[in-house]
Amino acid sequence: MRPVSTDDAAFIIKLRTDPELGKHLHATSPSVDDQIAWTRRYYERQGDWYFIVEQVSNGESHGAVAIYNYKAANTSAEWGRWILKRGSLAALESASLVYDAGFDRLGLTLMYSRTEDVNQHVVSFHTSLGSALHGLVMGPDGERWTEQRMASVRWREIRRTLEKKISAVATVVNR
């Protein structure tokens, strides 16, 4: 993962406006200029870290993910804005890198995700990583979000077991 830049605007728009990939995300303007402006505003926000997921071997962009809604009082933050291009095998490793960044680099003790309740594929993915179901959160327009949480102590236990899976995927990708 690397920090997002304004040069990533067209890539992010391509992902977020894809009808299938973006169907569970907040609406996004199709304008690259709007994305550049959004990114510039993001640079000014405290407690918000936005990344591009890249393949190390060739620098190819695979997606985007963020850590945001940082709460200093309980050293927690949400992770989301997660989107990967079609056919990418970066899901497991990018999720792992987000947790590593949050817990090891930012010193968080709790990270949570909120996934649209009907997006059972992603809810199941978070569950498979060991995220604990916290409950449903209602959005301002009646949307339902499943909140799942991961504590730093739990992540350290889980991380060791995922290393073999991540290595196996990396072997396939680098063939």
Secondary structure as GFF3:
##gff-version 3
##sequence-region A 1 175
A	DSSP	beta_strand	2	3	.	.	.	ID=ss1
A	DSSP	three_ten_helix	6	8	.	.	.	ID=ss2
A	DSSP	alpha_helix	9	16	.	.	.	ID=ss3
A	DSSP	alpha_helix	32	44	.	.	.	ID=ss4
A	DSSP	beta_strand	49	54	.	.	.	ID=ss5
A	DSSP	beta_strand	61	71	.	.	.	ID=ss6
A	DSSP	three_ten_helix	72	74	.	.	.	ID=ss7
A	DSSP	beta_strand	76	84	.	.	.	ID=ss8
A	DSSP	alpha_helix	91	100	.	.	.	ID=ss9
A	DSSP	pi_helix	101	105	.	.	.	ID=ss10
A	DSSP	beta_strand	110	116	.	.	.	ID=ss11
A	DSSP	alpha_helix	120	129	.	.	.	ID=ss12
A	DSSP	beta_strand	132	138	.	.	.	ID=ss13
A	DSSP	beta_strand	144	151	.	.	.	ID=ss14
A	DSSP	alpha_helix	152	173	.	.	.	ID=ss15
###
